[in-house]
Amino acid sequence: MLLSYPRHPARGRTRRPLVALAVTVLAAGALTACSDGDGPEQSVDAFLSGWHSGDLQKVGFVDPTGAKVAASEVTKQLKELSGELANTPPTLRRQGEAKVTADTATAAVQVEWTLPGDTRWEYERQVTLVRGDDDQWQVMWEPRVVHEKLTDGDRLGLRRDTGPRAAVLDGAGQPIVAPRPVVRVGVQPSEVSDAKALVRQLDAAFRAIRPALVPAVDLSDLPKRLDEADPGAFVEVVTLRDEAYRQIKSRIYDLPGTKFRADKLDLAPTREFARALLGSVDPAQADDLAEHPDKYAAGDLVGHGGLQGRYDDRLRGRPGLTVLVERPGEDGTLVPTGTELFHSEPQPGQPLKTTLDVATQNAADAALRGEKRRSALVAVRISDGAVLAAANGPGAAGENLAFTAQVPPGSTFKMVSALGLLDRGAVTPDTPVTCDKTFTVDGRSFKNSDNFALGSVPFRTDFAKSCNTAFAALAPKLGADGLAVAGRSLGLEGQWDLGIDAFTGKVSANGSPAEQAAASFGQGTTVVSPLAMASATAAVARGRFAQPKLLLDPAPAKPAAAGPELKPESVEAVRAMMREVVTAGTGTALKDVPGQPVYGKTGTAEYDNNPAHTHAWFVGWQGDVAFAVFVEQGGSSTASAVPIAERFLRALR
């Protein structure tokens, strides 16, 4: 049923005196409809509401000839004309009162479309109404109502133009990902007589490339692809970084049918370069499109994981949008007519500046390259807390263990326990502390690696040789929360703001005597991340805690405040004992590393009730670089973590 908006009977057309009619016509240009509910405004408002909701059954329509148009037909045409914007109908507002001239009225309407990315497209239209024989105001329908440049058969189309994605920068302000030379390796089918033999030769060559430069290349479908391709086609097999190609050029260059095309692609310095921390940039995936239909379109580049994912909106900028007129072509597909109704320029992304150092990151990645177990290496500049490298071994599968692992620190935590004991005056480096083969607390027996015993030796020797039983015996002197207090003085358990997820540790406190004994050498309920331990080590080297920093722009809003100065006599003693670990303790493999003296602490951490199941650790520093190495299920630290630390330090030279 149509809404009826009758005029007052005294003003009905059939009863109007002739003289009154003449006056009305002469004065029409100055009249506007009344606002007491009997004018055309209610018809306009009903039309605008129905346009937005898709329900126009309460509105009457006529075409420019005066013929009636069904509301259902107008609904259909509105949807068709809206084209790609049909699922996001505009917001519509009447601008003031309608202007009435005899039996015709016009109303100004503000049309506002919300385009993807919350871009606004606004314009004004005129809606014309005519008064019918039944005194109802009816909307004069034609495509121009939607936009003045639309006619029958037109559709609104939307073109997105993405701007350039901004770079993630290193500490020197240079793009980490930059155009780098690559070689596209392909095969021309017409020159291949034995596809299976070619596959065997290519496969052997690709396997000879260092894994860091290229993932495994699957050639199983190459014979089929060659068979189905045009004889003169370039059937691409793989794209190699230039250095990878040069490794095997002599083996593949003269193979039958092989062809090579030089190119450049945006790539990190190496394939593994800080991958878990940086994340990746890939074409929009199905999940992206489903979760953010207003943000992404097929073909968009989207950041996934790490910094690329966290700061995707900043890095990708804002796409440019063009609303254009389209019409069905001969085959039924929509073809642009060349008429553009709206255009917004794409906005380039804003770069993200980090503290990463390319040389240090490359050294960290190279140190972990041969490690198949989940592993991590974090390096922090001591002087300012800048994160120089965050590497994760091949087994981490994209997980940033360097920042987010929550694992027991093992004997590397003796650095924290020793600081707490020295702060309390419980020991000095030369205090004799017995290192027995075993030590029992509340029925729980503690032992040393390989069941060694030292007897009564100076505390610094217990530290250098990593005697668990000596620390378990000293645990009561730390008190119920002394270990946690010492850990917090080095920044553990702090509220850090790095601009990306990071675990700062959880230190055992107020536990049973057996728990306190275990916690004194990094077992029990204490858990940390490699970043937390690298930062704590930097605090010892520096003399106070300073939150590590990763992002320079945008800088995190709420970084943790710097800690108080550590007691000089305590921290100097810990430094001396960490040097002795390298010169005469469990880290002697590092004493001939070139450069400044190396300081450190080894650690082997049980992670369940099986003593054979252990993580391996090493924390230390050389010069202005503090670092932590972690190897999940790495066994003895001297067999896994220490060699990684050595490779890292030698690569820095």
Secondary structure as the mmCIF struct_conf table of DSSP 4:
data_model
#
loop_
_struct_conf.conf_type_id
_struct_conf.id
_struct_conf.beg_label_comp_id
_struct_conf.beg_label_asym_id
_struct_conf.beg_label_seq_id
_struct_conf.end_label_comp_id
_struct_conf.end_label_asym_id
_struct_conf.end_label_seq_id
HELX_LH_PP_P HELX_LH_PP_P1 PRO A 6 HIS A 8
HELX_RH_3T_P HELX_RH_3T_P1 PRO A 9 ARG A 11
HELX_RH_3T_P HELX_RH_3T_P2 ARG A 13 ARG A 15
HELX_RH_AL_P HELX_RH_AL_P1 LEU A 18 LEU A 26
TURN_TY1_P TURN_TY1_P1 ALA A 27 ALA A 27
HELX_RH_3T_P HELX_RH_3T_P3 ALA A 28 ALA A 30
STRN STRN1 THR A 32 THR A 32
BEND BEND1 SER A 35 GLY A 37
BEND BEND2 GLY A 39 GLY A 39
TURN_TY1_P TURN_TY1_P2 PRO A 40 PRO A 40
HELX_RH_AL_P HELX_RH_AL_P2 GLU A 41 SER A 53
TURN_TY1_P TURN_TY1_P3 GLY A 54 GLY A 54
TURN_TY1_P TURN_TY1_P4 GLN A 57 LYS A 58
STRN STRN2 PHE A 61 VAL A 62
TURN_TY1_P TURN_TY1_P5 PRO A 64 THR A 65
BEND BEND3 GLY A 66 GLY A 66
STRN STRN3 LYS A 68 VAL A 69
HELX_RH_AL_P HELX_RH_AL_P3 ALA A 71 SER A 82
HELX_RH_3T_P HELX_RH_3T_P4 GLY A 83 LEU A 85
TURN_TY1_P TURN_TY1_P6 ALA A 86 ASN A 87
BEND BEND4 THR A 88 THR A 88
HELX_LH_PP_P HELX_LH_PP_P2 PRO A 89 PRO A 90
STRN STRN4 THR A 91 ARG A 94
BEND BEND5 GLY A 96 GLY A 96
HELX_LH_PP_P HELX_LH_PP_P3 GLU A 97 ALA A 98
STRN STRN5 LYS A 99 THR A 101
TURN_TY1_P TURN_TY1_P7 ALA A 102 ASP A 103
STRN STRN6 THR A 104 LEU A 115
HELX_RH_3T_P HELX_RH_3T_P5 PRO A 116 ASP A 118
STRN STRN7 THR A 119 ARG A 131
TURN_TY1_P TURN_TY1_P8 ASP A 133 ASP A 134
BEND BEND6 ASP A 135 ASP A 135
STRN STRN8 TRP A 137 MET A 140
HELX_RH_3T_P HELX_RH_3T_P6 PRO A 143 VAL A 145
TURN_TY1_P TURN_TY1_P9 VAL A 146 VAL A 146
TURN_TY1_P TURN_TY1_P10 GLU A 148 LYS A 149
TURN_TY1_P TURN_TY1_P11 ASP A 152 GLY A 153
STRN STRN9 ARG A 155 ASP A 161
HELX_LH_PP_P HELX_LH_PP_P4 THR A 162 ALA A 167
STRN STRN10 VAL A 168 LEU A 169
TURN_TY1_P TURN_TY1_P12 GLY A 171 ALA A 172
BEND BEND7 GLY A 173 GLY A 173
STRN STRN11 PRO A 175 PRO A 175
BEND BEND8 ILE A 176 VAL A 177
STRN STRN12 ALA A 178 VAL A 187
HELX_RH_3T_P HELX_RH_3T_P7 PRO A 189 GLU A 191
BEND BEND9 SER A 193 SER A 193
HELX_RH_AL_P HELX_RH_AL_P4 ALA A 195 ARG A 207
TURN_TY1_P TURN_TY1_P13 ALA A 208 ALA A 208
BEND BEND10 ILE A 209 ILE A 209
TURN_TY1_P TURN_TY1_P14 PRO A 211 LEU A 213
HELX_LH_PP_P HELX_LH_PP_P5 PRO A 215 VAL A 217
TURN_TY1_P TURN_TY1_P15 SER A 220 ASP A 221
HELX_RH_AL_P HELX_RH_AL_P5 LEU A 222 GLU A 228
BEND BEND11 ALA A 229 ALA A 229
TURN_TY1_P TURN_TY1_P16 PRO A 231 GLY A 232
STRN STRN13 VAL A 235 ARG A 241
HELX_RH_AL_P HELX_RH_AL_P6 ASP A 242 ILE A 252
TURN_TY1_P TURN_TY1_P17 TYR A 253 ASP A 254
BEND BEND12 LEU A 255 LEU A 255
TURN_TY1_P TURN_TY1_P18 PRO A 256 GLY A 257
STRN STRN14 THR A 258 LEU A 267
BEND BEND13 PRO A 269 THR A 270
TURN_TY1_P TURN_TY1_P19 ARG A 271 ALA A 274
HELX_RH_AL_P HELX_RH_AL_P7 ARG A 275 LEU A 278
STRN STRN15 SER A 280 PRO A 283
HELX_LH_PP_P HELX_LH_PP_P6 ALA A 284 GLN A 285
HELX_RH_AL_P HELX_RH_AL_P8 ALA A 286 GLU A 291
TURN_TY1_P TURN_TY1_P20 PRO A 293 LYS A 295
TURN_TY1_P TURN_TY1_P21 ALA A 298 GLY A 299
STRN STRN16 LEU A 301 HIS A 304
BEND BEND14 GLY A 305 GLY A 305
HELX_RH_AL_P HELX_RH_AL_P9 GLY A 306 ARG A 310
TURN_TY1_P TURN_TY1_P22 TYR A 311 TYR A 311
HELX_RH_AL_P HELX_RH_AL_P10 ASP A 312 ARG A 316
STRN STRN17 ARG A 318 ARG A 318
STRN STRN18 GLY A 320 PRO A 328
TURN_TY1_P TURN_TY1_P23 GLU A 330 ASP A 331
BEND BEND15 GLY A 332 GLY A 332
STRN STRN19 LEU A 334 SER A 344
HELX_LH_PP_P HELX_LH_PP_P7 GLU A 345 PRO A 346
STRN STRN20 GLN A 347 GLN A 347
HELX_LH_PP_P HELX_LH_PP_P8 PRO A 348 PRO A 351
STRN STRN21 LEU A 352 THR A 354
HELX_RH_AL_P HELX_RH_AL_P11 VAL A 358 LEU A 368
TURN_TY1_P TURN_TY1_P24 ARG A 369 GLY A 370
BEND BEND16 ARG A 373 ARG A 374
STRN STRN22 SER A 375 ARG A 381
TURN_TY1_P TURN_TY1_P25 ILE A 382 ASP A 384
STRN STRN23 ALA A 386 ALA A 386
STRN STRN24 VAL A 387 ASN A 392
HELX_RH_3T_P HELX_RH_3T_P8 PRO A 394 ALA A 396
TURN_TY1_P TURN_TY1_P26 ALA A 397 GLY A 398
HELX_RH_AL_P HELX_RH_AL_P12 LEU A 401 THR A 404
STRN STRN25 VAL A 407 VAL A 407
HELX_RH_3T_P HELX_RH_3T_P9 GLY A 410 PHE A 413
HELX_RH_AL_P HELX_RH_AL_P13 LYS A 414 ASP A 423
TURN_TY1_P TURN_TY1_P27 ARG A 424 GLY A 425
BEND BEND17 ALA A 426 ALA A 426
TURN_TY1_P TURN_TY1_P28 PRO A 429 ASP A 430
BEND BEND18 THR A 431 THR A 431
STRN STRN26 PRO A 432 CYS A 435
BEND BEND19 LYS A 437 LYS A 437
STRN STRN27 THR A 438 VAL A 441
TURN_TY1_P TURN_TY1_P29 ASP A 442 GLY A 443
STRN STRN28 ARG A 444 LYS A 447
HELX_RH_3T_P HELX_RH_3T_P10 SER A 449 ASN A 451
STRN STRN29 GLY A 455 PRO A 458
HELX_RH_AL_P HELX_RH_AL_P14 PHE A 459 LYS A 465
TURN_TY1_P TURN_TY1_P30 SER A 466 SER A 466
HELX_RH_AL_P HELX_RH_AL_P15 ASN A 468 LEU A 474
HELX_RH_3T_P HELX_RH_3T_P11 ALA A 475 LEU A 478
BEND BEND20 ALA A 480 ASP A 481
HELX_RH_AL_P HELX_RH_AL_P16 GLY A 482 SER A 489
TURN_TY1_P TURN_TY1_P31 LEU A 490 GLU A 493
BEND BEND21 GLY A 499 ILE A 500
STRN STRN30 LYS A 506 LYS A 506
BEND BEND22 ASN A 510 ASN A 510
HELX_RH_AL_P HELX_RH_AL_P17 PRO A 513 ALA A 519
TURN_TY1_P TURN_TY1_P32 SER A 520 GLY A 522
TURN_TY1_P TURN_TY1_P33 GLY A 524 THR A 525
STRN STRN31 VAL A 527 VAL A 528
HELX_RH_AL_P HELX_RH_AL_P18 PRO A 530 ARG A 542
TURN_TY1_P TURN_TY1_P34 GLY A 543 GLY A 543
BEND BEND23 ARG A 544 ARG A 544
STRN STRN32 LYS A 549 LYS A 549
STRN STRN33 LEU A 551 ASP A 553
BEND BEND24 PRO A 554 PRO A 554
HELX_LH_PP_P HELX_LH_PP_P9 ALA A 555 PRO A 556
BEND BEND25 ALA A 557 LYS A 558
HELX_LH_PP_P HELX_LH_PP_P10 PRO A 559 LYS A 567
HELX_RH_AL_P HELX_RH_AL_P19 PRO A 568 ALA A 584
BEND BEND26 GLY A 585 GLY A 585
TURN_TY1_P TURN_TY1_P35 THR A 586 GLY A 587
HELX_RH_3T_P HELX_RH_3T_P12 THR A 588 LEU A 590
TURN_TY1_P TURN_TY1_P36 LYS A 591 ASP A 592
BEND BEND27 PRO A 594 GLN A 596
HELX_LH_PP_P HELX_LH_PP_P11 PRO A 597 PRO A 597
STRN STRN34 VAL A 598 GLU A 606
BEND BEND28 ASP A 608 ASN A 609
TURN_TY1_P TURN_TY1_P37 PRO A 611 ALA A 612
STRN STRN35 THR A 614 GLN A 622
TURN_TY1_P TURN_TY1_P38 GLY A 623 ASP A 624
STRN STRN36 VAL A 625 VAL A 631
TURN_TY1_P TURN_TY1_P39 GLU A 632 GLN A 633
TURN_TY1_P TURN_TY1_P40 SER A 637 SER A 640
HELX_RH_AL_P HELX_RH_AL_P20 ALA A 641 LEU A 652
#
